[in-house]
């Protein structure tokens, strides 16, 4: 692939097709419904390796493998240390535009609930206002012996308010990104998630997801 072809590939990777959110900001929680979970681990409900004791932290990455023209789309979740409460969300970019200026509608959302509720809502695309063509169907989680919930909470409005970009920044002329993967990485990095690989600018989400060494790997089936 030549340089231009590679640039096109990474730009396309940032376009979220069939996103799950429609507005910036937080959303209220709804009725809890369980998700059917299958995969290589029990999942956090069974207090598997990903769940750990309640005194520990934890982080999850939710994946739409077929999103963004099959380059992938991701969302995030982190555990409120010492509880069974999780904060989770995503930057959905439902418009599919490569650039939305800071303060614009990028389909950013976040909410809070139990681990069970988080899985259910992510599996059903509960925060999407219509039909999602590419729902979250996979999630990967890890324990984190360290955590910084206040820092992660502070990062959420940052990623929700900085706009969306994959390509050349009109302000700086730099080839860079502020997409779903950047939002996921920045929130989980602020949380001080252990074993979090760096997400380079313009990285392909599906490729980055495979670099989560030691994280559990599960499928989500809507319920």
Protein Blocks (a to p, Z undefined) as FASTA:
>chain_A
ZZklmmmmmmmmmpcghiabfbecddddddddddddedjbnbjmlopaknopakbccddd
dddfkgghhnopaddddddehiabdcddddeklnopabdcehiaehiacddddfklmmmm
mmnopmbcbdcfbdcfbdcddddfbdcfklmmmmmmmmmmnopaedjdfklopacdddfk
lmmmmmmmmnopghiacddehiafklmmmmmghiacdddddZZ
